């Protein structure tokens, strides 16, 4: 499937804006991140990813949206898997 250039450009623009906003507005003061804050930010970013799937469905159809969501869920599950691997390594050496 050919993805229109406007889809890629919009993704890049949204990512740059969100990253800049996160680093320049919310990340200005270094502080210890609480569990509640980490959970809140995780929920926000996951919600943004799911909302993007609705935009993909509107632009490119249900199949493209399903492919995006499949990749999104796989990526999230692999990142959680990495946390468990780090926990095992730190427990073993630490």
PyMOL Python script that loads the backbone (N, CA, C, O; Angstrom):
from pymol import cmd

cmd.read_pdbstr("""\
ATOM      1  N   UNK A   1       0.843  -1.170   0.000  1.00  0.00           N
ATOM      2  CA  UNK A   1       0.000   0.000   0.000  1.00  0.00           C
ATOM      3  C   UNK A   1       0.892   1.237   0.000  1.00  0.00           C
ATOM      4  O   UNK A   1       1.859   1.324   0.757  1.00  0.00           O
ATOM      5  N   UNK A   2       0.561   2.161  -0.835  1.00  0.00           N
ATOM      6  CA  UNK A   2       1.289   3.419  -0.927  1.00  0.00           C
ATOM      7  C   UNK A   2       0.696   4.418   0.072  1.00  0.00           C
ATOM      8  O   UNK A   2      -0.499   4.713   0.048  1.00  0.00           O
ATOM      9  N   UNK A   3       1.560   4.926   0.943  1.00  0.00           N
ATOM     10  CA  UNK A   3       1.116   5.903   1.942  1.00  0.00           C
ATOM     11  C   UNK A   3       1.379   7.300   1.387  1.00  0.00           C
ATOM     12  O   UNK A   3       2.496   7.591   0.958  1.00  0.00           O
ATOM     13  N   UNK A   4       0.374   8.162   1.389  1.00  0.00           N
ATOM     14  CA  UNK A   4       0.568   9.522   0.861  1.00  0.00           C
ATOM     15  C   UNK A   4       1.598  10.294   1.680  1.00  0.00           C
ATOM     16  O   UNK A   4       1.724  10.100   2.889  1.00  0.00           O
ATOM     17  N   UNK A   5       2.320  11.161   1.008  1.00  0.00           N
ATOM     18  CA  UNK A   5       3.359  11.951   1.664  1.00  0.00           C
ATOM     19  C   UNK A   5       2.772  12.836   2.759  1.00  0.00           C
ATOM     20  O   UNK A   5       3.449  13.123   3.746  1.00  0.00           O
ATOM     21  N   UNK A   6       1.530  13.271   2.603  1.00  0.00           N
ATOM     22  CA  UNK A   6       0.899  14.117   3.624  1.00  0.00           C
ATOM     23  C   UNK A   6       0.737  13.360   4.940  1.00  0.00           C
ATOM     24  O   UNK A   6       0.795  13.964   6.011  1.00  0.00           O
ATOM     25  N   UNK A   7       0.535  12.051   4.870  1.00  0.00           N
ATOM     26  CA  UNK A   7       0.421  11.253   6.094  1.00  0.00           C
ATOM     27  C   UNK A   7       1.752  11.224   6.835  1.00  0.00           C
ATOM     28  O   UNK A   7       1.790  11.370   8.057  1.00  0.00           O
ATOM     29  N   UNK A   8       2.846  11.036   6.095  1.00  0.00           N
ATOM     30  CA  UNK A   8       4.167  11.026   6.725  1.00  0.00           C
ATOM     31  C   UNK A   8       4.514  12.397   7.284  1.00  0.00           C
ATOM     32  O   UNK A   8       5.032  12.505   8.395  1.00  0.00           O
ATOM     33  N   UNK A   9       4.233  13.435   6.525  1.00  0.00           N
ATOM     34  CA  UNK A   9       4.537  14.788   6.991  1.00  0.00           C
ATOM     35  C   UNK A   9       3.735  15.147   8.233  1.00  0.00           C
ATOM     36  O   UNK A   9       4.266  15.756   9.161  1.00  0.00           O
ATOM     37  N   UNK A  10       2.475  14.777   8.256  1.00  0.00           N
ATOM     38  CA  UNK A  10       1.661  15.078   9.438  1.00  0.00           C
ATOM     39  C   UNK A  10       2.168  14.314  10.652  1.00  0.00           C
ATOM     40  O   UNK A  10       2.174  14.848  11.761  1.00  0.00           O
ATOM     41  N   UNK A  11       2.589  13.082  10.457  1.00  0.00           N
ATOM     42  CA  UNK A  11       3.136  12.305  11.571  1.00  0.00           C
ATOM     43  C   UNK A  11       4.399  12.961  12.117  1.00  0.00           C
ATOM     44  O   UNK A  11       4.550  13.099  13.331  1.00  0.00           O
ATOM     45  N   UNK A  12       5.299  13.363  11.239  1.00  0.00           N
ATOM     46  CA  UNK A  12       6.545  13.999  11.674  1.00  0.00           C
ATOM     47  C   UNK A  12       6.257  15.312  12.392  1.00  0.00           C
ATOM     48  O   UNK A  12       6.856  15.590  13.431  1.00  0.00           O
ATOM     49  N   UNK A  13       5.358  16.113  11.857  1.00  0.00           N
ATOM     50  CA  UNK A  13       5.022  17.398  12.487  1.00  0.00           C
ATOM     51  C   UNK A  13       4.433  17.176  13.877  1.00  0.00           C
ATOM     52  O   UNK A  13       4.825  17.846  14.833  1.00  0.00           O
ATOM     53  N   UNK A  14       3.501  16.247  13.994  1.00  0.00           N
ATOM     54  CA  UNK A  14       2.882  15.970  15.297  1.00  0.00           C
ATOM     55  C   UNK A  14       3.926  15.464  16.287  1.00  0.00           C
ATOM     56  O   UNK A  14       3.932  15.883  17.444  1.00  0.00           O
ATOM     57  N   UNK A  15       4.808  14.568  15.848  1.00  0.00           N
ATOM     58  CA  UNK A  15       5.841  14.048  16.747  1.00  0.00           C
ATOM     59  C   UNK A  15       6.785  15.142  17.222  1.00  0.00           C
ATOM     60  O   UNK A  15       7.125  15.195  18.404  1.00  0.00           O
ATOM     61  N   UNK A  16       7.212  16.011  16.320  1.00  0.00           N
ATOM     62  CA  UNK A  16       8.116  17.099  16.698  1.00  0.00           C
ATOM     63  C   UNK A  16       7.433  18.060  17.663  1.00  0.00           C
ATOM     64  O   UNK A  16       8.045  18.491  18.641  1.00  0.00           O
ATOM     65  N   UNK A  17       6.186  18.398  17.406  1.00  0.00           N
ATOM     66  CA  UNK A  17       5.457  19.319  18.288  1.00  0.00           C
ATOM     67  C   UNK A  17       5.268  18.702  19.674  1.00  0.00           C
ATOM     68  O   UNK A  17       5.487  19.372  20.683  1.00  0.00           O
ATOM     69  N   UNK A  18       4.866  17.440  19.729  1.00  0.00           N
ATOM     70  CA  UNK A  18       4.646  16.781  21.019  1.00  0.00           C
ATOM     71  C   UNK A  18       5.959  16.653  21.785  1.00  0.00           C
ATOM     72  O   UNK A  18       5.997  16.905  22.989  1.00  0.00           O
ATOM     73  N   UNK A  19       7.034  16.265  21.103  1.00  0.00           N
ATOM     74  CA  UNK A  19       8.329  16.134  21.763  1.00  0.00           C
ATOM     75  C   UNK A  19       8.826  17.482  22.274  1.00  0.00           C
ATOM     76  O   UNK A  19       9.304  17.577  23.404  1.00  0.00           O
ATOM     77  N   UNK A  20       8.718  18.522  21.455  1.00  0.00           N
ATOM     78  CA  UNK A  20       9.145  19.854  21.883  1.00  0.00           C
ATOM     79  C   UNK A  20       8.319  20.338  23.065  1.00  0.00           C
ATOM     80  O   UNK A  20       8.859  20.904  24.015  1.00  0.00           O
ATOM     81  N   UNK A  21       7.022  20.117  23.008  1.00  0.00           N
ATOM     82  CA  UNK A  21       6.147  20.526  24.107  1.00  0.00           C
ATOM     83  C   UNK A  21       6.518  19.780  25.384  1.00  0.00           C
ATOM     84  O   UNK A  21       6.567  20.373  26.461  1.00  0.00           O
ATOM     85  N   UNK A  22       6.780  18.484  25.265  1.00  0.00           N
ATOM     86  CA  UNK A  22       7.136  17.676  26.427  1.00  0.00           C
ATOM     87  C   UNK A  22       8.461  18.144  27.028  1.00  0.00           C
ATOM     88  O   UNK A  22       8.564  18.307  28.244  1.00  0.00           O
ATOM     89  N   UNK A  23       9.463  18.359  26.194  1.00  0.00           N
ATOM     90  CA  UNK A  23      10.783  18.735  26.697  1.00  0.00           C
ATOM     91  C   UNK A  23      10.850  20.176  27.178  1.00  0.00           C
ATOM     92  O   UNK A  23      11.494  20.460  28.188  1.00  0.00           O
ATOM     93  N   UNK A  24      10.196  21.087  26.471  1.00  0.00           N
ATOM     94  CA  UNK A  24      10.339  22.504  26.789  1.00  0.00           C
ATOM     95  C   UNK A  24       9.338  23.012  27.813  1.00  0.00           C
ATOM     96  O   UNK A  24       9.621  23.985  28.511  1.00  0.00           O
ATOM     97  N   UNK A  25       8.184  22.384  27.920  1.00  0.00           N
ATOM     98  CA  UNK A  25       7.169  22.858  28.861  1.00  0.00           C
ATOM     99  C   UNK A  25       7.147  21.991  30.115  1.00  0.00           C
ATOM    100  O   UNK A  25       7.282  22.497  31.229  1.00  0.00           O
ATOM    101  N   UNK A  26       6.979  20.688  29.929  1.00  0.00           N
ATOM    102  CA  UNK A  26       6.825  19.811  31.090  1.00  0.00           C
ATOM    103  C   UNK A  26       8.150  19.313  31.649  1.00  0.00           C
ATOM    104  O   UNK A  26       8.215  18.944  32.821  1.00  0.00           O
ATOM    105  N   UNK A  27       9.194  19.293  30.853  1.00  0.00           N
ATOM    106  CA  UNK A  27      10.470  18.760  31.311  1.00  0.00           C
ATOM    107  C   UNK A  27      11.474  19.803  31.715  1.00  0.00           C
ATOM    108  O   UNK A  27      12.667  19.514  31.793  1.00  0.00           O
ATOM    109  N   UNK A  28      11.025  21.004  31.972  1.00  0.00           N
ATOM    110  CA  UNK A  28      11.938  22.098  32.312  1.00  0.00           C
ATOM    111  C   UNK A  28      12.645  21.887  33.638  1.00  0.00           C
ATOM    112  O   UNK A  28      13.855  22.091  33.740  1.00  0.00           O
ATOM    113  N   UNK A  29      11.901  21.484  34.647  1.00  0.00           N
ATOM    114  CA  UNK A  29      12.479  21.331  35.982  1.00  0.00           C
ATOM    115  C   UNK A  29      12.791  19.860  36.223  1.00  0.00           C
ATOM    116  O   UNK A  29      11.888  19.024  36.207  1.00  0.00           O
ATOM    117  N   UNK A  30      14.063  19.537  36.445  1.00  0.00           N
ATOM    118  CA  UNK A  30      14.385  18.147  36.767  1.00  0.00           C
ATOM    119  C   UNK A  30      13.775  17.772  38.121  1.00  0.00           C
ATOM    120  O   UNK A  30      13.907  18.509  39.098  1.00  0.00           O
ATOM    121  N   UNK A  31      13.117  16.639  38.162  1.00  0.00           N
ATOM    122  CA  UNK A  31      12.517  16.183  39.405  1.00  0.00           C
ATOM    123  C   UNK A  31      12.373  14.669  39.355  1.00  0.00           C
ATOM    124  O   UNK A  31      12.449  14.049  38.295  1.00  0.00           O
ATOM    125  N   UNK A  32      12.168  14.103  40.516  1.00  0.00           N
ATOM    126  CA  UNK A  32      11.937  12.668  40.578  1.00  0.00           C
ATOM    127  C   UNK A  32      10.495  12.401  40.143  1.00  0.00           C
ATOM    128  O   UNK A  32       9.546  12.961  40.691  1.00  0.00           O
ATOM    129  N   UNK A  33      10.363  11.542  39.154  1.00  0.00           N
ATOM    130  CA  UNK A  33       9.045  11.248  38.603  1.00  0.00           C
ATOM    131  C   UNK A  33       8.343  10.239  39.503  1.00  0.00           C
ATOM    132  O   UNK A  33       8.870   9.159  39.770  1.00  0.00           O
ATOM    133  N   UNK A  34       7.158  10.599  39.964  1.00  0.00           N
ATOM    134  CA  UNK A  34       6.382   9.689  40.804  1.00  0.00           C
ATOM    135  C   UNK A  34       5.700   8.636  39.937  1.00  0.00           C
ATOM    136  O   UNK A  34       5.605   8.777  38.718  1.00  0.00           O
ATOM    137  N   UNK A  35       5.231   7.586  40.588  1.00  0.00           N
ATOM    138  CA  UNK A  35       4.534   6.524  39.868  1.00  0.00           C
ATOM    139  C   UNK A  35       3.273   7.067  39.214  1.00  0.00           C
ATOM    140  O   UNK A  35       2.954   6.714  38.079  1.00  0.00           O
ATOM    141  N   UNK A  36       2.556   7.929  39.932  1.00  0.00           N
ATOM    142  CA  UNK A  36       1.316   8.507  39.401  1.00  0.00           C
ATOM    143  C   UNK A  36       1.594   9.352  38.160  1.00  0.00           C
ATOM    144  O   UNK A  36       0.860   9.271  37.175  1.00  0.00           O
ATOM    145  N   UNK A  37       2.643  10.156  38.206  1.00  0.00           N
ATOM    146  CA  UNK A  37       2.992  10.989  37.055  1.00  0.00           C
ATOM    147  C   UNK A  37       3.405  10.133  35.857  1.00  0.00           C
ATOM    148  O   UNK A  37       3.002  10.408  34.727  1.00  0.00           O
ATOM    149  N   UNK A  38       4.205   9.099  36.104  1.00  0.00           N
ATOM    150  CA  UNK A  38       4.621   8.204  35.018  1.00  0.00           C
ATOM    151  C   UNK A  38       3.421   7.498  34.402  1.00  0.00           C
ATOM    152  O   UNK A  38       3.336   7.350  33.183  1.00  0.00           O
ATOM    153  N   UNK A  39       2.497   7.065  35.249  1.00  0.00           N
ATOM    154  CA  UNK A  39       1.290   6.399  34.758  1.00  0.00           C
ATOM    155  C   UNK A  39       0.423   7.361  33.942  1.00  0.00           C
ATOM    156  O   UNK A  39      -0.143   6.982  32.917  1.00  0.00           O
ATOM    157  N   UNK A  40       0.328   8.602  34.405  1.00  0.00           N
ATOM    158  CA  UNK A  40      -0.449   9.609  33.686  1.00  0.00           C
ATOM    159  C   UNK A  40       0.143   9.881  32.308  1.00  0.00           C
ATOM    160  O   UNK A  40      -0.580   9.904  31.313  1.00  0.00           O
ATOM    161  N   UNK A  41       1.469  10.088  32.249  1.00  0.00           N
ATOM    162  CA  UNK A  41       2.106  10.344  30.956  1.00  0.00           C
ATOM    163  C   UNK A  41       2.007   9.138  30.034  1.00  0.00           C
ATOM    164  O   UNK A  41       1.816   9.296  28.828  1.00  0.00           O
ATOM    165  N   UNK A  42       2.134   7.948  30.581  1.00  0.00           N
ATOM    166  CA  UNK A  42       1.979   6.748  29.751  1.00  0.00           C
ATOM    167  C   UNK A  42       0.578   6.682  29.161  1.00  0.00           C
ATOM    168  O   UNK A  42       0.410   6.375  27.981  1.00  0.00           O
ATOM    169  N   UNK A  43      -0.425   6.969  29.980  1.00  0.00           N
ATOM    170  CA  UNK A  43      -1.810   6.955  29.493  1.00  0.00           C
ATOM    171  C   UNK A  43      -2.024   8.017  28.416  1.00  0.00           C
ATOM    172  O   UNK A  43      -2.734   7.777  27.439  1.00  0.00           O
ATOM    173  N   UNK A  44      -1.417   9.180  28.589  1.00  0.00           N
ATOM    174  CA  UNK A  44      -1.551  10.245  27.591  1.00  0.00           C
ATOM    175  C   UNK A  44      -0.943   9.814  26.262  1.00  0.00           C
ATOM    176  O   UNK A  44      -1.563   9.974  25.211  1.00  0.00           O
ATOM    177  N   UNK A  45       0.270   9.268  26.308  1.00  0.00           N
ATOM    178  CA  UNK A  45       0.930   8.879  25.063  1.00  0.00           C
ATOM    179  C   UNK A  45       0.242   7.692  24.398  1.00  0.00           C
ATOM    180  O   UNK A  45       0.155   7.642  23.171  1.00  0.00           O
ATOM    181  N   UNK A  46      -0.242   6.747  25.175  1.00  0.00           N
ATOM    182  CA  UNK A  46      -0.987   5.622  24.597  1.00  0.00           C
ATOM    183  C   UNK A  46      -2.282   6.127  23.967  1.00  0.00           C
ATOM    184  O   UNK A  46      -2.662   5.675  22.887  1.00  0.00           O
ATOM    185  N   UNK A  47      -2.961   7.057  24.632  1.00  0.00           N
ATOM    186  CA  UNK A  47      -4.190   7.640  24.076  1.00  0.00           C
ATOM    187  C   UNK A  47      -3.913   8.375  22.769  1.00  0.00           C
ATOM    188  O   UNK A  47      -4.717   8.312  21.839  1.00  0.00           O
ATOM    189  N   UNK A  48      -2.790   9.064  22.694  1.00  0.00           N
ATOM    190  CA  UNK A  48      -2.430   9.753  21.459  1.00  0.00           C
ATOM    191  C   UNK A  48      -2.171   8.753  20.332  1.00  0.00           C
ATOM    192  O   UNK A  48      -2.544   9.000  19.185  1.00  0.00           O
ATOM    193  N   UNK A  49      -1.538   7.633  20.654  1.00  0.00           N
ATOM    194  CA  UNK A  49      -1.302   6.604  19.646  1.00  0.00           C
ATOM    195  C   UNK A  49      -2.587   5.989  19.136  1.00  0.00           C
ATOM    196  O   UNK A  49      -2.734   5.744  17.939  1.00  0.00           O
ATOM    197  N   UNK A  50      -3.517   5.739  20.043  1.00  0.00           N
ATOM    198  CA  UNK A  50      -4.812   5.184  19.640  1.00  0.00           C
ATOM    199  C   UNK A  50      -5.604   6.222  18.837  1.00  0.00           C
ATOM    200  O   UNK A  50      -6.265   5.874  17.859  1.00  0.00           O
ATOM    201  N   UNK A  51      -5.542   7.478  19.242  1.00  0.00           N
ATOM    202  CA  UNK A  51      -6.231   8.533  18.488  1.00  0.00           C
ATOM    203  C   UNK A  51      -5.666   8.649  17.076  1.00  0.00           C
ATOM    204  O   UNK A  51      -6.404   8.923  16.130  1.00  0.00           O
ATOM    205  N   UNK A  52      -4.361   8.440  16.934  1.00  0.00           N
ATOM    206  CA  UNK A  52      -3.753   8.481  15.605  1.00  0.00           C
ATOM    207  C   UNK A  52      -4.293   7.359  14.725  1.00  0.00           C
ATOM    208  O   UNK A  52      -4.393   7.513  13.508  1.00  0.00           O
ATOM    209  N   UNK A  53      -4.642   6.229  15.341  1.00  0.00           N
ATOM    210  CA  UNK A  53      -5.213   5.129  14.547  1.00  0.00           C
ATOM    211  C   UNK A  53      -6.560   5.537  13.942  1.00  0.00           C
ATOM    212  O   UNK A  53      -6.907   5.090  12.849  1.00  0.00           O
ATOM    213  N   UNK A  54      -7.319   6.382  14.645  1.00  0.00           N
ATOM    214  CA  UNK A  54      -8.582   6.871  14.086  1.00  0.00           C
ATOM    215  C   UNK A  54      -8.327   7.784  12.882  1.00  0.00           C
ATOM    216  O   UNK A  54      -9.070   7.752  11.901  1.00  0.00           O
ATOM    217  N   UNK A  55      -7.271   8.595  12.967  1.00  0.00           N
ATOM    218  CA  UNK A  55      -6.916   9.441  11.827  1.00  0.00           C
ATOM    219  C   UNK A  55      -6.478   8.584  10.643  1.00  0.00           C
ATOM    220  O   UNK A  55      -6.832   8.875   9.500  1.00  0.00           O
ATOM    221  N   UNK A  56      -5.720   7.544  10.907  1.00  0.00           N
ATOM    222  CA  UNK A  56      -5.299   6.635   9.834  1.00  0.00           C
ATOM    223  C   UNK A  56      -6.516   5.966   9.209  1.00  0.00           C
ATOM    224  O   UNK A  56      -6.592   5.822   7.989  1.00  0.00           O
ATOM    225  N   UNK A  57      -7.463   5.558  10.043  1.00  0.00           N
ATOM    226  CA  UNK A  57      -8.665   4.920   9.503  1.00  0.00           C
ATOM    227  C   UNK A  57      -9.435   5.884   8.597  1.00  0.00           C
ATOM    228  O   UNK A  57      -9.949   5.488   7.551  1.00  0.00           O
ATOM    229  N   UNK A  58      -9.506   7.116   8.999  1.00  0.00           N
ATOM    230  CA  UNK A  58     -10.237   8.108   8.197  1.00  0.00           C
ATOM    231  C   UNK A  58      -9.527   8.380   6.873  1.00  0.00           C
ATOM    232  O   UNK A  58     -10.174   8.499   5.832  1.00  0.00           O
ATOM    233  N   UNK A  59      -8.193   8.478   6.913  1.00  0.00           N
ATOM    234  CA  UNK A  59      -7.424   8.798   5.708  1.00  0.00           C
ATOM    235  C   UNK A  59      -7.236   7.594   4.796  1.00  0.00           C
ATOM    236  O   UNK A  59      -7.436   7.682   3.584  1.00  0.00           O
ATOM    237  N   UNK A  60      -6.844   6.455   5.396  1.00  0.00           N
ATOM    238  CA  UNK A  60      -6.374   5.329   4.585  1.00  0.00           C
ATOM    239  C   UNK A  60      -7.237   4.086   4.675  1.00  0.00           C
ATOM    240  O   UNK A  60      -7.007   3.128   3.937  1.00  0.00           O
ATOM    241  N   UNK A  61      -8.228   4.074   5.562  1.00  0.00           N
ATOM    242  CA  UNK A  61      -9.125   2.935   5.649  1.00  0.00           C
ATOM    243  C   UNK A  61      -8.854   2.037   6.846  1.00  0.00           C
ATOM    244  O   UNK A  61      -7.873   2.201   7.572  1.00  0.00           O
ATOM    245  N   UNK A  62      -9.761   1.083   7.024  1.00  0.00           N
ATOM    246  CA  UNK A  62      -9.719   0.210   8.195  1.00  0.00           C
ATOM    247  C   UNK A  62      -8.520  -0.731   8.179  1.00  0.00           C
ATOM    248  O   UNK A  62      -7.957  -1.027   9.233  1.00  0.00           O
ATOM    249  N   UNK A  63      -8.121  -1.203   7.004  1.00  0.00           N
ATOM    250  CA  UNK A  63      -6.991  -2.127   6.950  1.00  0.00           C
ATOM    251  C   UNK A  63      -5.707  -1.450   7.417  1.00  0.00           C
ATOM    252  O   UNK A  63      -4.954  -2.031   8.199  1.00  0.00           O
ATOM    253  N   UNK A  64      -5.448  -0.242   6.954  1.00  0.00           N
ATOM    254  CA  UNK A  64      -4.252   0.488   7.370  1.00  0.00           C
ATOM    255  C   UNK A  64      -4.289   0.779   8.867  1.00  0.00           C
ATOM    256  O   UNK A  64      -3.264   0.693   9.544  1.00  0.00           O
ATOM    257  N   UNK A  65      -5.457   1.120   9.378  1.00  0.00           N
ATOM    258  CA  UNK A  65      -5.599   1.378  10.806  1.00  0.00           C
ATOM    259  C   UNK A  65      -5.336   0.114  11.617  1.00  0.00           C
ATOM    260  O   UNK A  65      -4.679   0.164  12.657  1.00  0.00           O
ATOM    261  N   UNK A  66      -5.845  -1.008  11.146  1.00  0.00           N
ATOM    262  CA  UNK A  66      -5.598  -2.276  11.829  1.00  0.00           C
ATOM    263  C   UNK A  66      -4.131  -2.654  11.824  1.00  0.00           C
ATOM    264  O   UNK A  66      -3.616  -3.163  12.819  1.00  0.00           O
ATOM    265  N   UNK A  67      -3.449  -2.410  10.707  1.00  0.00           N
ATOM    266  CA  UNK A  67      -2.014  -2.687  10.634  1.00  0.00           C
ATOM    267  C   UNK A  67      -1.244  -1.799  11.607  1.00  0.00           C
ATOM    268  O   UNK A  67      -0.328  -2.263  12.286  1.00  0.00           O
ATOM    269  N   UNK A  68      -1.618  -0.524  11.672  1.00  0.00           N
ATOM    270  CA  UNK A  68      -0.974   0.391  12.615  1.00  0.00           C
ATOM    271  C   UNK A  68      -1.191  -0.075  14.053  1.00  0.00           C
ATOM    272  O   UNK A  68      -0.245  -0.128  14.840  1.00  0.00           O
ATOM    273  N   UNK A  69      -2.435  -0.413  14.396  1.00  0.00           N
ATOM    274  CA  UNK A  69      -2.727  -0.846  15.763  1.00  0.00           C
ATOM    275  C   UNK A  69      -2.003  -2.141  16.111  1.00  0.00           C
ATOM    276  O   UNK A  69      -1.561  -2.312  17.247  1.00  0.00           O
ATOM    277  N   UNK A  70      -1.876  -3.052  15.155  1.00  0.00           N
ATOM    278  CA  UNK A  70      -1.135  -4.290  15.405  1.00  0.00           C
ATOM    279  C   UNK A  70       0.321  -3.975  15.732  1.00  0.00           C
ATOM    280  O   UNK A  70       0.879  -4.525  16.682  1.00  0.00           O
ATOM    281  N   UNK A  71       0.933  -3.096  14.951  1.00  0.00           N
ATOM    282  CA  UNK A  71       2.307  -2.690  15.232  1.00  0.00           C
ATOM    283  C   UNK A  71       2.430  -1.955  16.551  1.00  0.00           C
ATOM    284  O   UNK A  71       3.406  -2.140  17.279  1.00  0.00           O
ATOM    285  N   UNK A  72       1.455  -1.127  16.862  1.00  0.00           N
ATOM    286  CA  UNK A  72       1.458  -0.364  18.109  1.00  0.00           C
ATOM    287  C   UNK A  72       1.403  -1.297  19.319  1.00  0.00           C
ATOM    288  O   UNK A  72       2.159  -1.127  20.275  1.00  0.00           O
ATOM    289  N   UNK A  73       0.508  -2.278  19.272  1.00  0.00           N
ATOM    290  CA  UNK A  73       0.366  -3.225  20.388  1.00  0.00           C
ATOM    291  C   UNK A  73       1.619  -4.084  20.523  1.00  0.00           C
ATOM    292  O   UNK A  73       2.070  -4.345  21.638  1.00  0.00           O
ATOM    293  N   UNK A  74       2.185  -4.524  19.405  1.00  0.00           N
ATOM    294  CA  UNK A  74       3.417  -5.318  19.459  1.00  0.00           C
ATOM    295  C   UNK A  74       4.542  -4.498  20.070  1.00  0.00           C
ATOM    296  O   UNK A  74       5.280  -5.003  20.917  1.00  0.00           O
ATOM    297  N   UNK A  75       4.688  -3.254  19.664  1.00  0.00           N
ATOM    298  CA  UNK A  75       5.736  -2.392  20.206  1.00  0.00           C
ATOM    299  C   UNK A  75       5.560  -2.173  21.707  1.00  0.00           C
ATOM    300  O   UNK A  75       6.534  -2.229  22.457  1.00  0.00           O
ATOM    301  N   UNK A  76       4.338  -1.927  22.147  1.00  0.00           N
ATOM    302  CA  UNK A  76       4.090  -1.740  23.581  1.00  0.00           C
ATOM    303  C   UNK A  76       4.410  -3.009  24.365  1.00  0.00           C
ATOM    304  O   UNK A  76       5.017  -2.937  25.433  1.00  0.00           O
ATOM    305  N   UNK A  77       4.014  -4.160  23.850  1.00  0.00           N
ATOM    306  CA  UNK A  77       4.284  -5.413  24.566  1.00  0.00           C
ATOM    307  C   UNK A  77       5.783  -5.691  24.621  1.00  0.00           C
ATOM    308  O   UNK A  77       6.272  -6.201  25.628  1.00  0.00           O
ATOM    309  N   UNK A  78       6.519  -5.368  23.564  1.00  0.00           N
ATOM    310  CA  UNK A  78       7.967  -5.575  23.582  1.00  0.00           C
ATOM    311  C   UNK A  78       8.660  -4.601  24.532  1.00  0.00           C
ATOM    312  O   UNK A  78       9.658  -4.963  25.155  1.00  0.00           O
ATOM    313  N   UNK A  79       8.158  -3.382  24.655  1.00  0.00           N
ATOM    314  CA  UNK A  79       8.775  -2.436  25.584  1.00  0.00           C
ATOM    315  C   UNK A  79       8.528  -2.855  27.031  1.00  0.00           C
ATOM    316  O   UNK A  79       9.393  -2.660  27.885  1.00  0.00           O
ATOM    317  N   UNK A  80       7.368  -3.422  27.314  1.00  0.00           N
ATOM    318  CA  UNK A  80       7.099  -3.935  28.664  1.00  0.00           C
ATOM    319  C   UNK A  80       7.987  -5.140  28.947  1.00  0.00           C
ATOM    320  O   UNK A  80       8.464  -5.311  30.069  1.00  0.00           O
ATOM    321  N   UNK A  81       8.210  -5.971  27.942  1.00  0.00           N
ATOM    322  CA  UNK A  81       9.097  -7.115  28.076  1.00  0.00           C
ATOM    323  C   UNK A  81      10.508  -6.652  28.444  1.00  0.00           C
ATOM    324  O   UNK A  81      11.175  -7.291  29.258  1.00  0.00           O
ATOM    325  N   UNK A  82      10.967  -5.550  27.853  1.00  0.00           N
ATOM    326  CA  UNK A  82      12.294  -5.026  28.176  1.00  0.00           C
ATOM    327  C   UNK A  82      12.399  -4.617  29.641  1.00  0.00           C
ATOM    328  O   UNK A  82      13.455  -4.784  30.252  1.00  0.00           O
ATOM    329  N   UNK A  83      11.335  -4.093  30.206  1.00  0.00           N
ATOM    330  CA  UNK A  83      11.354  -3.713  31.620  1.00  0.00           C
ATOM    331  C   UNK A  83      11.601  -4.937  32.493  1.00  0.00           C
ATOM    332  O   UNK A  83      12.378  -4.876  33.446  1.00  0.00           O
ATOM    333  N   UNK A  84      10.945  -6.046  32.173  1.00  0.00           N
ATOM    334  CA  UNK A  84      11.159  -7.266  32.940  1.00  0.00           C
ATOM    335  C   UNK A  84      12.585  -7.781  32.780  1.00  0.00           C
ATOM    336  O   UNK A  84      13.165  -8.281  33.743  1.00  0.00           O
ATOM    337  N   UNK A  85      13.156  -7.673  31.600  1.00  0.00           N
ATOM    338  CA  UNK A  85      14.542  -8.107  31.381  1.00  0.00           C
ATOM    339  C   UNK A  85      15.489  -7.250  32.212  1.00  0.00           C
ATOM    340  O   UNK A  85      16.397  -7.781  32.852  1.00  0.00           O
ATOM    341  N   UNK A  86      15.292  -5.932  32.215  1.00  0.00           N
ATOM    342  CA  UNK A  86      16.128  -5.064  33.041  1.00  0.00           C
ATOM    343  C   UNK A  86      15.988  -5.408  34.517  1.00  0.00           C
ATOM    344  O   UNK A  86      16.982  -5.415  35.243  1.00  0.00           O
ATOM    345  N   UNK A  87      14.786  -5.689  34.970  1.00  0.00           N
ATOM    346  CA  UNK A  87      14.573  -6.049  36.374  1.00  0.00           C
ATOM    347  C   UNK A  87      15.328  -7.323  36.724  1.00  0.00           C
ATOM    348  O   UNK A  87      15.932  -7.406  37.793  1.00  0.00           O
ATOM    349  N   UNK A  88      15.304  -8.306  35.852  1.00  0.00           N
ATOM    350  CA  UNK A  88      16.027  -9.557  36.100  1.00  0.00           C
ATOM    351  C   UNK A  88      17.529  -9.304  36.133  1.00  0.00           C
ATOM    352  O   UNK A  88      18.223  -9.826  37.005  1.00  0.00           O
ATOM    353  N   UNK A  89      18.038  -8.513  35.198  1.00  0.00           N
ATOM    354  CA  UNK A  89      19.475  -8.223  35.162  1.00  0.00           C
ATOM    355  C   UNK A  89      19.902  -7.461  36.406  1.00  0.00           C
ATOM    356  O   UNK A  89      20.917  -7.803  37.014  1.00  0.00           O
ATOM    357  N   UNK A  90      19.158  -6.446  36.797  1.00  0.00           N
ATOM    358  CA  UNK A  90      19.519  -5.669  37.981  1.00  0.00           C
ATOM    359  C   UNK A  90      19.431  -6.506  39.247  1.00  0.00           C
ATOM    360  O   UNK A  90      20.235  -6.329  40.162  1.00  0.00           O
ATOM    361  N   UNK A  91      18.468  -7.410  39.311  1.00  0.00           N
ATOM    362  CA  UNK A  91      18.352  -8.291  40.470  1.00  0.00           C
ATOM    363  C   UNK A  91      19.527  -9.256  40.524  1.00  0.00           C
ATOM    364  O   UNK A  91      20.056  -9.530  41.602  1.00  0.00           O
ATOM    365  N   UNK A  92      19.934  -9.766  39.384  1.00  0.00           N
ATOM    366  CA  UNK A  92      21.029 -10.734  39.346  1.00  0.00           C
ATOM    367  C   UNK A  92      22.365 -10.100  39.719  1.00  0.00           C
ATOM    368  O   UNK A  92      23.180 -10.735  40.388  1.00  0.00           O
ATOM    369  N   UNK A  93      22.599  -8.871  39.301  1.00  0.00           N
ATOM    370  CA  UNK A  93      23.888  -8.235  39.548  1.00  0.00           C
ATOM    371  C   UNK A  93      23.861  -7.230  40.688  1.00  0.00           C
ATOM    372  O   UNK A  93      24.869  -6.585  40.979  1.00  0.00           O
ATOM    373  N   UNK A  94      22.720  -7.098  41.327  1.00  0.00           N
ATOM    374  CA  UNK A  94      22.682  -6.006  42.197  1.00  0.00           C
ATOM    375  C   UNK A  94      22.344  -5.947  43.554  1.00  0.00           C
ATOM    376  O   UNK A  94      22.374  -4.871  44.151  1.00  0.00           O
TER     377      UNK A  94
END
""", "prot")
cmd.dss("prot")
cmd.show_as("cartoon", "prot")
cmd.util.cbc("prot")
cmd.orient("prot")
